[in-house]
Each structure stands twice: as C-alpha cells, then as structure tokens.
C-alpha cells in the first residue's frame, strides 16, 4: 500500500505500508532532498557494487522519513501555510516520508519505537524549524 497525502497537486507526504513490490521502488521524486525507496529481491540476487560520487547539492529545507519499528503513532500533516491537511495512523512496519509542509506526531501505543532519517547537515532547531 502506498498512500500520498496532497495539498492540491503538491505531494506533502507518502506512507508506505503492507507488502512491498518486487525489485527496487522509489517513493520520492528525483528532485527531493531525501531519496527513499524499498528493495525486495529473492535470495541470491546480487546488486552491483558501487560508490557514490561527490556531488555538490543545494539543500533549501529538511525532509524526513520515519519508520515505525514497533507500536503506532498518529501523524498530522500540514500544508506549506501551516494548515492541517490530514491525519494518518502509522503502524508497525510502515514508513512515512515527509516531503513538504509540516508535521506533528502523537504516540498512540506504549513503547512505540521509531527510526527517523533526515537530510543534513543539521543547523540546529532555531534555523531548522518553525513551530506550528
């Protein structure tokens, strides 16, 4: 299951849950600052070894992905103007990719465990965010 949360034509977030498709599938656009995809291959599949080249990039805002390892949370997704657009429950095994706008989280199960990944470098809370 892949669910996009939009404000008009703008994709604010993508939630990936359920069974992943075979092969490599990306959920972020090539222009996004965070690139998120899933892998699903049979045993014995070999992926070509590679290294990443040094590439200068201009990053204008932070994007993040949260993976719920255990438990559940409610995510509130906001548009660029700070208006709540949608609430979504993110459960164990789900991945939520926050691309634009804002977000807030409410933990809804005890001992919820979340892995968060976002682009850096991190400039500190004052420069990085505005509270809604």
C-alpha positions in Angstrom: 0.0 0.0 0.0 1.4 3.4 -1.0 -0.7 6.5 0.0 0.1 10.0 -1.0 -1.0 13.0 1.1 -1.5 16.0 -1.0 -2.5 19.7 -0.9 -3.8 20.4 -4.4 -1.2 18.9 -6.7 1.6 19.1 -4.2 2.7 15.8 -2.5 3.3 16.6 1.2 3.9 13.1 2.4 3.9 9.4 1.3 3.0 6.5 3.5 4.4 3.1 2.5 2.9 0.0 4.3 1.9 -3.6 3.6 3.8 -5.9 1.3 6.5 -4.2 -0.9 6.7 -4.8 -4.6 9.4 -6.9 -6.1 12.6 -5.1 -7.1 13.5 -1.5 -6.4 10.9 1.2 -6.0 11.4 4.8 -5.0 8.7 7.0 -3.5 10.4 10.3 -3.6 10.9 12.4 -6.7 14.4 12.8 -8.1 14.3 16.5 -7.1 13.5 15.8 -3.5 16.2 16.3 -0.9 15.6 12.9 0.6 15.5 9.8 -1.6 13.5 6.9 -0.2 12.9 3.5 -1.7 12.3 -0.1 -0.9 14.1 -3.3 -2.0 12.5 -6.7 -2.4 14.6 -9.4 -4.0 14.8 -13.2 -3.8 17.8 -14.9 -2.1 20.8 -14.9 -4.3 20.1 -11.6 -6.0 23.3 -9.7 -6.4 23.4 -5.9 -6.6 26.3 -4.3 -8.4 28.9 -2.8 -6.1 29.2 1.0 -6.3 30.3 4.1 -4.5 28.7 7.4 -4.6 30.5 10.3 -6.2 31.0 13.7 -4.5 28.2 15.9 -5.9 27.6 19.5 -4.7 23.9 19.9 -3.7 21.9 22.9 -2.7 19.5 22.0 0.2 16.8 24.5 1.0 14.7 22.6 3.6 14.7 19.5 5.7 12.8 16.4 4.6 12.5 13.3 6.8 11.3 9.7 6.8 10.0 7.9 9.9 9.8 4.1 10.1 7.7 2.6 12.9 9.6 -0.4 14.2 7.1 -1.2 17.0 3.8 0.3 18.1 1.9 3.1 16.3 1.7 6.9 16.0 -0.7 9.4 14.6 0.9 11.9 12.2 -0.8 15.2 11.4 0.3 16.6 8.0 0.3 20.3 7.4 0.5 22.2 4.1 3.0 25.0 3.4 0.8 27.6 5.0 0.6 25.6 8.3 -3.0 24.3 7.9 -3.7 20.7 8.9 -4.5 18.7 5.8 -4.8 15.1 7.1 -4.2 12.8 10.0 -2.8 9.3 9.3 -2.1 6.4 11.7 1.3 4.9 11.0 1.7 1.4 12.4 4.4 -1.1 12.9 6.3 -1.8 9.6 5.0 1.5 8.0 7.3 4.2 6.6 6.1 7.8 6.4 8.1 10.2 4.1 7.6 13.9 4.9 8.5 15.9 1.8 6.9 19.3 2.2 4.8 21.3 4.6 4.8 20.5 8.3 4.0 17.6 10.6 3.3 16.7 14.2 3.2 13.3 15.9 1.2 11.7 18.7 2.3 8.4 20.1 -0.7 6.2 20.4 0.8 2.9 21.7 3.1 2.3 24.6 6.7 1.6 23.9 6.4 2.8 20.3 9.8 2.7 18.6 10.5 4.9 15.6 13.6 5.3 13.3 13.9 8.8 11.9 16.1 9.7 8.9 16.5 13.2 7.5 18.9 15.1 5.4 21.8 17.1 6.9 23.8 18.8 7.9 21.6 19.8 10.9 21.8 23.6 11.5 20.1 23.3 15.0 16.5 23.8 16.0 16.3 27.5 15.6 17.4 27.5 12.0 15.7 24.2 11.0 12.1 24.6 12.1 9.2 26.9 12.8 6.6 25.6 15.4 3.0 25.4 14.2 
